[in-house]
Each structure stands twice: as structure tokens, then as C-alpha cells.
Amino acid sequence: MTQLALVIDLNVCVGCHACVTSCKQWNTSGSAGPLEDANPYGASPSGTFFNRVQTFEVGEFPLTETLHFPKSCLHCEDPPCVPVCPTGASYKRKEDGIVLVDYDKCIGCKYCSWACPYGARELDEGRKVMTKCTLCVDRIHNHALPENERKPACVMACPTNARLFGDVHDEDSEVSQAIRERGGYTLMPEWGTRPANHYLPRRLASLIDEAKL
Amino acid sequence: MKPAWSVIFLTTLCGMAQGLMLALVGADAFGAALEPAAARRFFGGGALLCVALAGLGLFASFFHLGRPERFWRSAAMWRTSWLSREVIAVPAFIATAAWYAWAHHSGQAYATAVGFLCVACALALWVCTAMIYACLRFIREWASPFTLANFVLLGCASGFTAASAWAAWMAPHWVPAYLLAAYAALAAGLAVRLLMLRRNVRLRPGSTLQSALGVRNPKIAQKSMGAMGGTFNTREFFHGRSAAVIRCVRWVFLLLLFPGSALLLALGQLRTSGALLAAALAVQYLGLLAERWFFFAQANHPQNLYYQVIS
């Protein structure tokens, strides 16, 4: 079974938010309707985003590192958000493992967002339905696009190639190799949700052989 | 979590209706027989009260939905979703309560049997409602058998209190029995709620910033959550009140729900005053609203680990 996913390299993410804005641009322009942007030029703007980049400081001064951390729906292999949905609007596709919301069936009860430990779902205040990352399902299977553009918008936009996209069940895929060779890990493994998206850990700068740089 | 008033009214009003139905059917099946006309008024009218209370709760729940016009879709996934099961159980309870009211009103011999069917629906509804919260294993404040025990006992307490006020008006000789049941439910409810509070204070979070980010370093500080304004994630999962307000609400519900209402019930019993019993029910319901608000506010969602600092 295919399981499409993102693999995010935390070594090279520079926190530029290009993935955030490209995601918003693509997903606000599709047939599903625009993503909410409430009060965009006011004091307290609030909108729907499928992908956010957060920043953390790790360690204690002077031994600190800045960690830019992009996060979107992790397309769990055992997604806790799907069985709780009362209408069947939340579902996981058998053919490619993408977790999606059928906006025509969603009643906006928000229960799936309670059931997601990662906070990956956001209720769109404009359409009053639950929304989340679709892995750009309308790009990656779109035959009107050139084959090299059939990737999620965030992957296309990343200037440092921090975002890899592919089938994590295919052992020979680029993403599987990256996970295998570079210690790819998942978030909150303690809940057994088996996220499909993986992260490649930061390598300690002191361990990098400078002669090879 | 941010307490949602729609859900607070749904769970408290339906809980009271379920407890009241238990009280009615208990008296119907095991109490001394009433005159046919009195039985018609007491059981028929009481069951209509259950219909009204649960109907109000159901009406409140619609305000929780972003798309209430699609409510009918929510019964579809009963095989996997406790919420879907609740959506079936609430109308089933209301329908059987209405049937019970009609059966008594028209003097049907099988009325008590319908009452038992309605009690079965009430019990099923309690399980569904509690499991909506208890099944979310990573919201650890909710994921315990205490959630079900709390919903059942507080529902019984408010239902039995309502039954005593109803009986004071319609069938006074049942007031002492109902009050005894209400005291017992309140005592058991207090014991369970205190144990639940003790458990939740001692809980260790299931997830940490280290497991949320996959970084082992014990010193991690958030510098930006990726948005300057509010987001769904900052609105839905935080109660937004100070620790002092939370402590205050806890004392309000502990005092109003248990000793406050028990004191008024005892006064009502001493003075044989139906008005005091009704006042006890009102005070108890205010305490119940505070209790349910606290139930939601105390739940700590692991997604909050990602939303600690705006910038």
C-alpha cells in the first residue's frame, strides 16, 4: 500500500515560511473555496493555515541552537481523527494514505481536532468546516501539470530543499532512504498514531567534519 | 480546552433528564401504586419534563456545530464514533420518554415496560456521552472511568433532586424516598469528583516538548508559534482564564453542587416546602454548570505544547 508523506530536514530549514505562504496560495485558490483570512490588515489577523513554521530555542546559552519547525497534518497511518468523526467526513484514502476531509459532509463539530494530538486541524471560520493539509492532493495527481510539478506546493517552494515528498512504504524511494540513513523520526510516538510524515534530526555541528565542508 | 456552553448545557440538561427518568421508573415499578389519575399526572407529566429537558439539551448542542443544517449526517458513523452513537441515543431517549408519557397519559398497561426501555436508553446515553471524552486517550484528565462515573452520578443527583421537587408538588408521599436517593447520589458524586480532582492534579503529562519535537535536550523554549494573531489552535484548546479563576470555579462547584444544594434539600425536607426543594435544584444546577465548565477547562490538550509563546 502506498503511503505518501513529507520528510522534513531540520538541518536546513531556515524558517523562511515560504512553505506556509505557498501552501496558503495553492489551497486558497482551488475548487474547495478560499481559506479564511479574518481581519488581515487589522491588529489581530486570524486565518486558516494548513502548515505553520514554529521556532524554538534548544539548549542553554551559549550552547543554544535555533530550531525552525514546520508542522502540518502528519497523515498518520492510524489516524485518531478518523474513527471519531460522526459523519464520515474525515477519512484516510486507501490508494495513497492521505487523510482528507470531505467538506460537503463535515458538520463542523470540531471533535476530530480534539482527537488529533498534534493540533494539525483548523476549523475554517469562513466555511465553518474542518480543514487540514491535503498533501496538495489536487496537485500531485493532476495530469494537467508537468510531471516535475506534481508535488505539494510547500515542497515546490522550499528554497533549501528541506521538504522531501514521496512514498514511505516504498523502500527505494528518496524519503525512505532519507529516513533510513539519517535517523528519521516521528512526533509523539507515545500515542501509537504512526505518523507518516517524518523529521530528519539536527546533526550536532561539532560532529561534522569541517575538512569535508 | 475551551469550555463550550452548548456542550455544557447538552450534558447537564440531558443528565438531569436521564436521572429524572430513572427516578420516575423506579417509583413506577417498585413504589406503591398511585390512583390512576394521579399516576397519569405524576408519571406522564414527569416524563414530559424529561422530554423538555433533553430537548433543550439537544437544541443547545446545535450551537456547537459549524454547519447545523447537516446534523442528520452525524448518525452515520455509529460503528466507530461515540459522538455518532450519542447522536442516536439522545433522540432514542427523548422518543421513549415521550412514549412513556403517552402510555401513562392514555392508561396503557405496558407503560412500565416502556419506562424500562427508556431507562435502558438513558444508561446507553450516559455511556455514549462519557465515552466521547474518555476515549480521547491523550487528554489524560478525561481518559479514565471517573468520567463515566461522574456523568452518571451527577446526572442521577440532579435528576433525583428534580424528582423530589416534582413529587413535592404532585405526589408528596414519595418526597422522602427521592430525597434519600438524592443525598446518596450527591455523596457518591462528591466522592468520585474529589477522587477525580486528586487524580488530575497528580497527572503527569503524556507528551513533553521533547517528544512533541523529537529533540532530547531538556532545555527547549518556544520563540514563535508561527502566527502573530490568534489561530483556531489558540482559541479552541485554551480556556484563557487565570489560575485564580479556575481555582474559584472549582470552589464554586464544590460548594454549590454538594453542601449548598444538600443543605437546601434538608431545609426543604424539614419545612416540607416544595419551593425550597426547587431552590435546591436551581442552586445545584448552577453548581453543575460550574462543574462541567471546570471539566472542560482542566483538560490539557497535548497540542498546546506547540502554542506556548506568540513571538
Chai-1 contact restraints between the chains, C-beta under 6 A:
chainA,res_idxA,chainB,res_idxB,connection_type,confidence,min_distance_angstrom,max_distance_angstrom,comment,restraint_id
A,S44,B,G229,contact,1.0,0.0,6.0,A-B,restraint_1
A,P45,B,G229,contact,1.0,0.0,6.0,A-B,restraint_2
A,S46,B,G229,contact,1.0,0.0,6.0,A-B,restraint_3
A,S46,B,G230,contact,1.0,0.0,6.0,A-B,restraint_4
A,R52,B,G226,contact,1.0,0.0,6.0,A-B,restraint_5
A,V53,B,G226,contact,1.0,0.0,6.0,A-B,restraint_6
A,Q54,B,S224,contact,1.0,0.0,6.0,A-B,restraint_7
A,Q54,B,M225,contact,1.0,0.0,6.0,A-B,restraint_8
A,Q54,B,G226,contact,1.0,0.0,6.0,A-B,restraint_9
A,T55,B,K223,contact,1.0,0.0,6.0,A-B,restraint_10
A,T55,B,S224,contact,1.0,0.0,6.0,A-B,restraint_11
A,F56,B,I220,contact,1.0,0.0,6.0,A-B,restraint_12
A,F56,B,Q222,contact,1.0,0.0,6.0,A-B,restraint_13
A,E57,B,A221,contact,1.0,0.0,6.0,A-B,restraint_14
A,E57,B,K223,contact,1.0,0.0,6.0,A-B,restraint_15
A,V58,B,V215,contact,1.0,0.0,6.0,A-B,restraint_16
A,V58,B,N217,contact,1.0,0.0,6.0,A-B,restraint_17
A,V58,B,I220,contact,1.0,0.0,6.0,A-B,restraint_18
A,G59,B,N217,contact,1.0,0.0,6.0,A-B,restraint_19
A,G59,B,K219,contact,1.0,0.0,6.0,A-B,restraint_20
A,E60,B,K219,contact,1.0,0.0,6.0,A-B,restraint_21
A,P83,B,T80,contact,1.0,0.0,6.0,A-B,restraint_22
A,V84,B,S81,contact,1.0,0.0,6.0,A-B,restraint_23
A,P86,B,S74,contact,1.0,0.0,6.0,A-B,restraint_24
A,P86,B,M77,contact,1.0,0.0,6.0,A-B,restraint_25
A,P86,B,S81,contact,1.0,0.0,6.0,A-B,restraint_26
A,P86,B,L83,contact,1.0,0.0,6.0,A-B,restraint_27
A,P86,B,S84,contact,1.0,0.0,6.0,A-B,restraint_28
A,P86,B,V87,contact,1.0,0.0,6.0,A-B,restraint_29
A,T87,B,R73,contact,1.0,0.0,6.0,A-B,restraint_30
A,T87,B,S74,contact,1.0,0.0,6.0,A-B,restraint_31
A,T87,B,A76,contact,1.0,0.0,6.0,A-B,restraint_32
A,G88,B,A76,contact,1.0,0.0,6.0,A-B,restraint_33
A,G88,B,M77,contact,1.0,0.0,6.0,A-B,restraint_34
A,K105,B,R73,contact,1.0,0.0,6.0,A-B,restraint_35
A,I107,B,L65,contact,1.0,0.0,6.0,A-B,restraint_36
A,I107,B,R67,contact,1.0,0.0,6.0,A-B,restraint_37
A,I107,B,R70,contact,1.0,0.0,6.0,A-B,restraint_38
A,I107,B,S74,contact,1.0,0.0,6.0,A-B,restraint_39
A,G108,B,L65,contact,1.0,0.0,6.0,A-B,restraint_40
A,G108,B,G66,contact,1.0,0.0,6.0,A-B,restraint_41
A,G108,B,R67,contact,1.0,0.0,6.0,A-B,restraint_42
A,C109,B,L65,contact,1.0,0.0,6.0,A-B,restraint_43
A,Y111,B,L83,contact,1.0,0.0,6.0,A-B,restraint_44
A,A115,B,L136,contact,1.0,0.0,6.0,A-B,restraint_45
A,P117,B,F138,contact,1.0,0.0,6.0,A-B,restraint_46
A,P117,B,P302,contact,1.0,0.0,6.0,A-B,restraint_47
A,G119,B,N233,contact,1.0,0.0,6.0,A-B,restraint_48
A,G119,B,Q303,contact,1.0,0.0,6.0,A-B,restraint_49
A,G119,B,Y306,contact,1.0,0.0,6.0,A-B,restraint_50
A,E122,B,F232,contact,1.0,0.0,6.0,A-B,restraint_51
A,L123,B,F232,contact,1.0,0.0,6.0,A-B,restraint_52
A,K128,B,G66,contact,1.0,0.0,6.0,A-B,restraint_53
A,K128,B,R67,contact,1.0,0.0,6.0,A-B,restraint_54
A,Y185,B,G214,contact,1.0,0.0,6.0,A-B,restraint_55
A,M188,B,S207,contact,1.0,0.0,6.0,A-B,restraint_56
A,M188,B,S211,contact,1.0,0.0,6.0,A-B,restraint_57
A,M188,B,A212,contact,1.0,0.0,6.0,A-B,restraint_58
A,E190,B,S211,contact,1.0,0.0,6.0,A-B,restraint_59
A,W191,B,F138,contact,1.0,0.0,6.0,A-B,restraint_60
A,Y199,B,G214,contact,1.0,0.0,6.0,A-B,restraint_61
